[in-house]
Amino acid sequence: MKRLIYFFLIASCSIALAQESSNGYDLKVAVTRAGDRFQVSASYEVPITICEAFAFITDYEGAKNLPGIVDSKVLSRSGNKVKVARLLEERILFIPFEMRSELEYVEIPNKALLFEQFSGDTKYYKGSWRLLPEKDFTTFKYDAQIEPNSLVPSAVIEFFIKNILRRQFESIAEVASLKKSAPLKNCR
């Protein structure tokens, strides 16, 4: 049994490394560990305007269409602060895991989106999305600190965080690139 799990992990690593070099959005994902927390940094480029990019990252309820997100609801809005409840689901070794979180977002129009979990299944989750406009595209930069609430060894969590996040950021970039073909009325 141990050999089977070991083989699966090695095969998964090989696939993840092969995928790393083949993305069309200049996707970069880094996960490092600091004590019990993981620092996640990611960036990618999408050929949309800064307005379209900001509309995309603040479409909280539309996030249900992204992989891993089962439900996403706006709980309240007050000025530039938005509280959102999310339900995430992932399969790790064919076992489904659900994670609930309630986040408070602070919107800085066409520049950034700051967020912090105020309730949920992780011990700590806080970070930001930053948008950097270029001539023909917008660079999305994501930075977050996550402290899981789990008895699973940190090395296993780190492996799956890296692989799940890479796939999710690729999907997010793909969905964001579709915004170019369907411009938003408030971005004209």
C-alpha atoms as one frame of an Amber mdcrd trajectory, in Angstrom:
protein
   0.000   0.000   0.000   2.807   2.431   0.881   4.459   1.732  -2.480   1.209
   2.416  -4.307   0.793   5.805  -2.592   4.487   6.594  -3.212   4.103   5.711
  -6.920   0.969   7.869  -7.186   2.731  10.857  -5.615   5.731  10.529  -7.956
   3.463  10.200 -11.012   1.456  13.223  -9.915   4.650  15.271  -9.436   5.811
  14.376 -12.954   2.499  15.410 -14.453   2.491  18.668 -12.471   6.036  19.522
 -13.593   5.155  18.789 -17.212   2.096  21.041 -16.972   4.119  23.848 -15.391
   5.982  24.566 -18.605   2.888  24.543 -20.830   0.545  27.403 -20.037  -0.461
  30.279 -22.267  -0.910  32.863 -19.523   2.670  33.048 -18.216   1.316  31.382
 -15.086   3.644  31.267 -12.097   2.689  29.612  -8.803   4.902  29.411  -5.714
   4.018  27.779  -2.416   6.390  28.049   0.533   5.987  26.989   4.108   6.631
  29.189   7.154   5.867  27.229  10.296   2.255  26.060  10.131   1.345  28.557
   7.397   1.750  28.399   3.656   2.603  31.485   1.607   1.005  31.272  -1.836
   2.048  33.610  -4.637   0.721  33.394  -8.160   0.588  35.568 -11.222  -0.744
  35.276 -14.735  -1.450  37.513 -17.724  -4.813  37.771 -19.478  -5.548  39.830
 -22.618  -8.314  41.926 -21.032  -8.515  45.515 -19.807  -8.000  46.516 -16.196
 -11.745  47.260 -15.906 -12.671  43.807 -17.215 -10.116  42.233 -14.851 -11.515
  44.060 -11.814 -15.094  43.162 -12.784 -13.980  39.536 -13.076 -12.331  39.265
  -9.630 -15.261  41.048  -7.948 -17.917  38.796  -9.521 -18.284  36.925  -6.241
 -21.383  34.946  -7.167 -20.026  34.155 -10.642 -17.144  32.364  -8.899 -19.458
  29.321  -8.720 -18.386  28.648 -12.318 -14.742  28.163 -11.326 -13.349  24.708
 -10.548 -13.439  23.740  -6.905 -16.030  26.370  -5.933 -19.409  24.769  -5.253
 -21.174  27.863  -3.925 -20.396  31.555  -3.463 -22.897  34.049  -2.025 -22.669
  37.722  -1.127 -23.748  38.060   2.501 -23.547  41.864   2.734 -22.144  45.006
   1.122 -21.133  48.229   2.838 -19.185  50.793   0.835 -16.128  49.048  -0.570
 -16.432  46.053   1.816 -18.159  42.844   0.778 -18.751  39.749   2.907 -18.946
  36.484   0.974 -19.675  32.872   1.992 -17.944  30.172  -0.060 -18.071  26.394
  -0.205 -15.097  24.698  -1.861 -14.769  21.055  -2.781 -11.715  19.140  -3.972
 -10.923  15.489  -4.421  -7.634  14.267  -3.040  -6.857  10.647  -3.876 -10.546
  10.210  -4.820 -11.690  11.415  -1.400 -13.913  14.539  -1.484 -12.993  17.360
   0.897 -15.265  20.330   1.559 -14.107  23.612   3.007 -16.341  26.475   4.073
 -15.208  30.044   4.534 -16.666  33.478   5.091 -14.451  36.227   3.773 -14.445
  39.991   3.937 -13.208  41.666   0.755 -12.060  45.270   0.496 -12.328  46.560
  -3.067  -9.856  49.119  -4.410 -11.347  49.742  -7.884  -9.175  48.706 -10.835
  -6.178  48.136  -8.548  -6.650  45.492  -5.864  -8.900  43.244  -3.856  -7.876
  42.562  -0.249  -9.442  39.675   1.647  -9.463  38.025   5.058 -11.360  35.037
   6.402 -13.475  35.899   9.445 -15.012  32.432   9.797 -14.284  29.065   8.246
 -12.559  25.724   8.165  -8.989  27.033   7.939  -7.247  28.529  10.957  -6.026
  31.521   8.935  -6.551  32.815   5.399  -5.654  36.352   4.347  -4.344  37.881
   1.139  -4.822  40.051  -1.903  -5.333  40.229  -5.632  -3.405  43.015  -7.371
  -4.039  44.086 -10.959  -1.278  45.538 -13.114  -2.370  46.964 -16.478  -0.107
  46.533 -19.505  -0.664  47.605 -23.095  -2.446  44.466 -24.338  -3.152  42.563
 -21.128  -3.603  42.740 -17.368  -1.373  40.892 -14.922  -3.206  39.306 -12.000
  -1.061  38.880  -8.853  -2.342  36.776  -5.986  -0.672  36.593  -2.573  -2.087
  34.812   0.449  -1.191  33.144   3.712  -3.084  29.985   4.582  -2.958  27.946
   7.775  -4.896  24.707   7.322  -6.849  23.176  10.179  -5.800  19.586   9.536
  -4.080  16.566  11.024  -2.664  15.645   7.594   1.156  16.030   7.457   2.312
  19.422   6.140   4.331  17.869   3.289   1.197  16.163   1.919  -0.848  19.369
   2.269   1.889  21.353   0.505   1.994  18.906  -2.414  -1.755  19.080  -2.955
  -1.943  22.854  -2.459   0.668  23.315  -5.196  -1.105  21.027  -7.647  -4.662
  22.073  -6.928  -3.791  25.791  -7.040  -1.927  25.472 -10.356  -4.975  23.852
 -11.953  -7.323  26.426 -10.414  -5.235  29.418 -11.522  -5.046  28.017 -15.073
  -8.831  27.683 -15.113  -9.306  31.168 -13.651  -7.047  32.633 -16.352  -8.999
  30.779 -19.056 -12.366  32.011 -17.748 -11.022  35.576 -17.339  -9.791  35.579
 -20.955 -13.391  34.966 -22.084 -14.327  38.396 -20.669 -12.619  39.954 -23.718
 -15.204  38.373 -26.016 -18.086  39.520 -23.781 -17.199  43.092 -22.714 -19.008
  44.422 -19.653 -21.259  47.449 -20.084 -19.535  49.419 -17.286 -16.119  48.933
 -18.969 -16.866  50.731 -22.239
